């Protein structure tokens, strides 16, 4: 699903007027009317209920005033709109007696921390514990990064204009925006496609479109060979997890190459074992895709493999210990079709900034890393972000159930298995990451504690999630 960054939606607003003759006042009227219609469908809302509309000083406030007027026209007789900063003194008691609050204080244009009076007003909204519908984005939320600019409104429903914004899905955004509804305010569709072209949400419907095709008469050679290089002594399990995940994701062959002697009871009979010394000499077993790093160790052999692969293999996923070696030895630029898969702590070693700064701007950090390293970047965490230097993809699945050692090794295997079948770099990364997160989401939704999911559960549960993702009667976005 296409998303609009702050600068893009502001440009769309400008060009709607200059190129298409849609004045700001007309768009405001369109937005207010469309949102009033949605608000009128709020479950249990009756004409006798008291609705308080909080209107800020900009276009968002203008939308709010139209909403209030249209709701009155529709028969909601107890609608009051307050224009700020003029009405600061009237707010607290009015909020506490409302049946519904409409937040139209600030939209996507907010780009600086809120002052004390605005923060106090937003805190009053939160203290009231009244249900809130936010216009475009919850006031105080950074529309690009998903972090509060000081205080931020907590809404149960966000009616967002034209296209959803990245910040609704990143960091604290999901906890502040509630249910998201995209409202058509009359932006020309061709303009949305032209300008909002840098950020996309990968949800169930997108995952379904990315699905690898399988002909009924195909055999294992049609679905490629995945080579997993990992598993030094004491860390064999990481490589086994990746290899298992690659097989579950559909690779025709999985080759496991390890410097360790993996115990018999951890050698699934599904794998081919590729001699590690052959790999060190540059023999990749005719693999279409390579996963490098799970449990491999931070050592000279890992560096040698990285350098050999750089010169001879076009499709490599660099993870775990291989990431550490790459950062410490400054082995970039990497080939453009490669993918690195760091979490924030690992990425901080490349960018030389704290992991907290990376978490505060996940899109920006992934973009900077992609351009610096010369390859694709998948930044793990909530929410996982993929960047190719031009476009960003936010993965709309996953939760803290994945916060376990080994879950990243499984993700690497999922992606490698999809690559082996012929999916492109972004397509395989996006689908693999979505399925990885969807397993965790289903685990929690089924009533199981998030803390109880193990990395070894993920490949076993993949088949069921795959089936449900392909079910066209399920899901949104």
N, C-alpha and C positions, 0 to 999 in steps of 0.2 A: 504494500500500500504506500502510495506517495505521501510524503510529509513535507511541510513547509517550515523552513527555518525563519527566524525573526526577520532577517534582511530580505528574504525572498517574499514573505507575505506583505511586507511594506512596499516592495517593488511591484508586486501584483496589484496592490491597492492604487499605486501611482499610475501604472500603465492602464488600469481599467478606466481611469479618467482621461488620460492624455491620448490613448490609442483607440479606445472604444466609446468614449463619451459618457462613461458612467460616473457621474459626480459622486463625491464622498457622501453628500446628503442622501442620494438615492440608495447607495450601498448600505448606509445606516438604516434607512427605512426598511430595505429588504431584510437586513439582519434582524432588526427589532421585531418585525412581523413574523418572520420564520421562527424566531426563538419564543415569542409569545405563544405561538401555536403549540410548540413543544411543551412549554411550561404548563399550558392548559391541560395537557395530558398527564401531568404529574399524578401518580397513583393516590387516590383518596382526596385530591384537591377539590374543594367546593367553592362556589361563588361567594359564600359567606366568610371564607377564611381570610385572614389578614396577611397580605403579601407586602413585604418591605423591599424596595429596590434601591440599592446603594449605587449611586452614579458618581464616577470620578470625573476629572477635569478634561479628559481627552475623548477620542472617538468611542472608547469603550463605554464611557458615561453617556455619550449620545445614544448608543444602542440601548442602554438601560432606560433612558427617558422614553424612547419609542416603545419598548416593552411595556412600561407602565401604562402608557396611553392606550395601547392596543388591548391590554388586559381589561382595562376599564370598558372599552368599547365592546368587549366580549361578555360583559356582565359581571366581572369581578369588582364588586363595589367597594371593597376595603383594600385598595392598592394605594400605597404611599411611596413616593420616590423622594429620596434625599440627595441633594447635590453637594458634593464635597469639593473643596474644603469649607464651604459656607456653613454646613450643618453639623460640624463636629460636636457641638454641645448637645444636640438632640438625640444622639445615637443610642446610648446604652439602654434606656428604658424602652425605646421603640423596638430594639432588637429582641429584647426578652419577651415581649408580648406578641411577636410575629409567629404565624404558623409556617411561613416559608420566607426565606431571605434570598434575594437575587443579587449576586455579587457582580456588579458592573463597574468596579473601581478602576482597575488597570488591566490592560490587555497585553499583547505581545510587545508593545513598544517599551515596556519597563526594562531599563538596563542599568539601574543603579540601586543601591540599598535604600529602603524606605526610611523616611524621617520618623521622628518620635511620634508625631500625631497620627500618622498613617498606621504605624505599627500598633499603637494603642487601639485604634479603631478595629483593626483586624483581630487583635486579641479579644476585643469585646464580642466580635462575631463568633469567635471560637468558644468563649465562655458561655454564650447564650445557649449553646447546644441545640439551636434551631436547625432544621434541614436547610442546606444551602445549594442553590444552583449557580454555577459560575458561568460567566459569559466569556467565551473564547479560551481563557486559561484562568485558573484560580489566582486572584490578585496576590502579588508578591512572589509568584513562581517564575523563575527564569525560563522563558519559553524554549530556549535551545538546550540548556544544560540540566533542567529538572531539579535545580537547587533553589531554596528560598533566598530571596534578597532581603534578609532580615526576617520579618514575620510573613506568613502566607496563609491564605484562607484554606480551610479544609472543606471541600465540597462533596456532596453525594452524587452530583451529576454535573458534567461540564459540557456545555453546548459550544463547540468550537467551529469557527467560521471558515468555510471553504475547504480547508484541509486540516488534518490534525497536526500538532506541533511536536517536535522531538521531545521537549521537556515533559510532555504528558506521560511519557513511557520510561524516562530515565530517572535514576536516583530516587528522590522523594516524590517525584511527580505522580506515580501510580497511587501512592497513599493519600495524595491531596486532591486528586481530580475525580475520584469515584468513577461512575460509569461515564463513558465518553460517547457523545453523539455528534456526528459531523452534520453541520447545517449548511444547506446550499443558500448562499446569500447573493447569487447572481454573478460571481466572477466568471468570465469567459473560460470555457474548458480548455481551449487551446493555449490560453495564457497560463493556466495552472500547469499544464504539461511542459510549456517552454521554460518557465522560470523556476518552478519547484522541481528540480531535477538532480538534487545532490544528496537526498536522504530518503530512505525507504524503510518501512516496517515489514518485517518478515513474520507473518502469522500463519494460521492454519491454511487459509486459502492460497497464500503464496507458496507454502511448502507443497501443497497439492500440485501446483503448476510445475514445480521443479522436479517432480518425481521421475526417476529414471525409467525408461521404457524397457519392457521385456517381451520378446516374442516367444510364443508358446514352444516353438521348435528350437530355441537357442540352447547352447551348451555352455559349460564352464569357461571355455576359452573366449566366449563373447563378453564375459564380465570382468576380464582383466586380472592382473596380478598385483597384489599389494605386498610390499616389503616393509617389515617393521624391524628397525635397528635399535635395540635397547636391551635392558636387563642385565646389568653387570652383577657380579656376585653380591647377594644380599638384597638385590632389587629386581629379581627376576619377575616378580608379580606384575610390575608395571608394564613390561613388554607383553606378558601373557594377556593382561587386560586389553591392551591396544589391539593385539592380534585377534582376540575373541570378538571385540567390537567390530573390527573390519570384516570378519566373516559374517557376523549377524547383519551387517549393513548391506551385504550382497556381493562382496568381491568373489570372483570365480576361484581364485587361489589366494591363500595368505602364506607368505614366506616369513618365518621368524628367524632372525639372525641375532645371536646373543653371545657376548664374550664369556658368559657363565654356562655351566652345565646345569640346565634346568631339571629339577627333580622329576622323576617319572610321573608322579601323581599330578604334576602341574603341566604336563605335556598333552594338551588336547590332540586327539588323533587327526583332527581336521587340518592341521597345519603341515606345511613343508618346512623342514629346517635347513636354513641356508648357512653354509659355513662362514663364520665371522671373518676369518682370514681372507676368504675370497672377496668379501665386501671391502675389506681394507685395501685390496688391490684394485678396486673399482668394478667388481662384478656385481651387478644389481639384480641378477636372476631374471632379467627381462621384465622387471616390474614396471607397470604403467605409473604407479604412485609409490612414494616412499614416506614413511613416518620415521623421523629421526629424533631420538632423545629420551623416550620414557625409560627411566632407570638406567641410562647408559653410563652415567658417571661424568664428572668434570675432570677430564684428563686429555692427554695428547692424542689418544686414539679418536676421541670424539672430534677434536679439531681436525685431524687428518680426514675423517669421513666428511665433515663439512666442506673442506676444501676440494676433495675429490668430486663430491656431488655437485658443487658449484660449477665445475668445469664439464660435467657430463650428464646431468639429469635435469629435465625441465620442470618436474612436478614433485616438490618435496615439502612436507610439513615439518617445521622445526619447533620442537617443544621441549619443555623440562630442562634437563642438563645440557642439551645442545643449545638452548637459548642462553644459558649462563656462559658457556664457552664463547658463543658468538658475541655476547656483550663484552666479556673480559678481554677478548682478543681483537675486538673491533673488526670483525670479518665481513662487514658490509662494504659496498652494496651487494645485495643478494639478487638472484635472478627474478625478474618481474612476475613469473608464474609461481613463485614460491609463496608459502604462507607461514608466518610466525604466529604462535598462539600464546602470548604471555598473559598472566594476570597482572594486576596493577603493580605489585612488588617487583615482578620481573621486568616490566616495561620501564620502571623507574631507573633501572640500571643502564638502559639505553639512553633515555631522555635526560638523565641526571637531574630529575626533579622528584620531590617526595610523592609517594603513592597516594597521599591524601589529595594532592593537587591533580593527579590523574583522575581520581574518582570524581572530583568536582567538575571536570570537563572531559567526559569520556570520549565524546565525538572529536573534540579538538586534539586530545592526546593521541588517539588512533590515527587521525589525519597527519599529524606531525611525524609520527613514527613511520607511517607508510612512505611518506616523501623522503625521509631521512634514509631508511633502509633500502628503498627501491623495490619493495615487494608488498604483497598484501599483508594486512595485520588483522588478526582476530583478538580483540581484547576481552578476555574472559571476565565474568563477574555479573552483577545485576545492573543493567541488562548487558548481555554480550553485544559487542559492537564489531562490525567488520568494515574495513576501509581499504580502498584500492588507490588512494591518492586523489580521486575525483569524486567518488560516491561513497556514502556511508549506509550501512544496513544495521538496523536495530532488531535484535532477536526478541520476539514477543512471547517468550516462554522462560521457565526456570524460576527457582527459588532457593532458599538456603539449605534445602535437602541435599543439594549438590556440593555443599561445603565439606567435603570429605577427601582425604588423600586417595588418589586413584581415579577420581571422576574426570580429571583432565586427560588422563591416559585413555579413558574410554572415548571421550570426545574426539581425540586425535584419530582413534581407530575408526569411529563412525565416518569422519570426513575422508580418511584414506580409502575406506571401502567404497564410498560413493565416487571418489575420483577414479578408482580402478575400473568402475563401470562406464566411465567416459564423461561424467559431469565436469563442467568447467570449475575453475578455482572458486569463484564466488558462489556458484550454484551449489557445489558440494559442501562448502563451508557453511552456507546459510541453512541448507536442509539438515546437515548433520547437527549443527548447533540448535536448530529448532526442535528436532526430535529428542536430543539430549535433555533440553529443558522441559519438553512436554512429558517425558517420563516422570520427572520430579513433580510436575504439576498434578499429574494423575495420581501419584502416590499420596500427595497431601489431600487432594480432593476425596480420595477414598476413605479418609479418616485416619490414616496411619500417621504417626508422628514424623515430622520432617527429620528429626535426628536419627531415625531408625533406618533410613535408606543407605545401602552400601554401594560402593562403586561396582562391585561384582554383580549387583542386582540389575544394573542398567542394561547390559547386553541381553540378559534373559527377558527383560520386560519390553524390549524394543519391538518385537513382532506385534504385540497387542496394540501398542501406540501407533505403529505404522498402519494397521488396519483401520483404526479410528480416524486417523488423519485423512485417509483416502475416502472416508464416508462423507459424502457431500451434504448430508443432513446435519452435520455437526459444525459448530464453531462460527466465529465472526472474524472480521478483518482478513 
